[in-house]
Amino acid sequence: MQKEFTGLIAATHTPMHDDGSINYEMIDKQAELLIANGVSGAFICGTNGEGLSLTIEERMAIAERWVEVAKKNLNVIVHVGHNCLKDCQNLAMHAQKIGAKAMTLVAPSFFKPNNVDDLVDFCLEVANSALNLPFYYYHIPSLSGVNLPMFEFLNKAKDKIPNLAGIKFSYENL
């Protein structure tokens, strides 16, 4: 299991047609452009990718397309966050099955974890669904509403989540 990534990782948008359906041909062009410019990874279905606005089926199809077009030239990191734990687990298992290089998860934003222990437990449930994928917690309190100390999260999670690889830290307060 690869745990570290080097180089630039782009948070990609999800291209859509005027009717709101996914424009899969543009995913091919996005991947080609990233590869041509020496980008090493694509972070898909996250905030820029509008993952939480898409159906589970759309997210799985987008992930499949990215993995297919990326081949060995681009590391695909799939955002598997959702308010439903079971959906997170299904997205994580799917990402592993299709050959993604890693997964990331934002905290649930409706019934939010109240403390770091609750967050670690939620992340553990998801990470355990795809133990062969590196797991990154996606810390973006401005959108999730979950603002817990990440230093404490890392200290508590490192011994509980075997595939924990790090944090995608998207917050201005270091």
N, C-alpha and C positions, 0 to 999 in steps of 0.2 A: 504494500500500500504506500503510494507516494504521499508524503505528509507536507512537503514544502513546495511552494511554487516560486519561481523567479520571473522577473520581467513584468511587463505591464499586463494587467488583467482588466479588460473593458467590461463595464456594466452595460449590456446591450438593451436596446428597446425592442419591443415586439412589434414588427411591422404588420399593419392591418390594411385591408381594403376599405373602401368607403362605407361598405355595409357592416363593418365591424368584424368580418371574418379574418382569420390569420392569413397573411401573405407569405406563404412558405418559400416562394421563389426569392423574396428579398432576404430571407435568412441565409440562403446560399450566397447572395451577393455580400451581405454583411461579413460572413465568415471569410470569403475570399479577400475582402478589403483588409480585415484584421490580420490575416496571414501575410498578405503582401506588405503590410506595414510593420511586420516584426512583432506584433502583439502575441503574447504567449498564452493568453486565456480569455475565455468569455464567461462572464457571470450572467446567467440567464434567469428570467422570470422573477427577478428581484423588483426593486422599486421602479427603476427605469423600464423594466420589462413588463410592468403592470401585472405581475404574477397574481396578486391578491384580487385582481379584477377579472381574472380568467377562470374558466371552469377547470376542474381537475383533468378532464379529457383533453382540453386545449393545452394545458401545461405539459401533460405527458407527450402529446404530439409534437409540441415545440422542442422539448428536450430530445426526443428521438431524432428530429430533423437536425438539430445542432450537433449531436454526437455523430450522426451520419456524415455531415459535410465537413466536420472538423477533422475527422480521421486522426492521424497522429500529429497533425500540425498545430493543434490548438487544444488546450486543456479546457474542458467544459465543466463549469461549476454550476450546479443546479440548486436554485432556491426551492426549498420544500416546505417553507413556513405556511401555516394556515391556522385558523382559529379552532379547527377540529383536529384533535390528536390523531385519530385514525387516518384522516386524509394526509396528514404529515407523514405518518408511517408508510402509507401506500406510495406517496410520492418519493420517499427515500428508497424504498425497495425497488421502485421502478428505475430511479436514477442509477442504482447499482446494477440492475439487470441489463440496462442498455449500454453500460460502459462509460458513464460519466466519470470524471476524475475526482470529484469531491461534491459535497453537499453543504448547504448552509441553511440556517433556520432563524427566522425572526420570532420573537416571543408572541404568543397569542395576544391580541389587542382588545378583546372584549372581556373575557374573564382573565385578567392579567395575573401573572405570578406576583404574590405579595412580598416575597423576599427571595434572596439568592438561593436558598435551599429548594424552594418551589421551582425556580427557573432551572436549576441543575436537574431536578427530577423530571421536568418536562423534556428537557434536551436529551436526557438519558433514554427516555422512552423512544424518542425518534432515532437517535444515534444507534441504538441497539437494533433497529430495523434494517440497518445496512452497515454492518461492522467492517466491511471491506472498503468502505469509502471514508476518506478523511472528513471529519465533521468540523465545521466552523459555525460559531454562534454569530448572528448578524445583529449587532448592537446599533439600533437607530431609534433612540428614544423620542425624537421629534415626530416620528410617525407611529411607532408602536405604543407610546405612552408608558413604556417600561424603562425606568431609569434606575437601575441597580448598579452597585459598584463592580466594575468588571475585574478589578484586581482580586476581589473576594470571590467572584465567579470562577476565575481561573484556578485559584487555590483550592476551591472546593470541588471543582469539576475534574481536575487533572487525575485524580485517583479513582473517580467513579465512571468517567466516560472514556473507554479505552481508545477510541478513534478520534478523540478531541485533537484538533490540529491548530486551533487558534480562534481569533475573533476577526470578523469584518467590522471594523470600528468606524462607524459613520456618525460621529458626534463631535461637536466643536470643543467640548470641555474635556481636555486630556487629564 
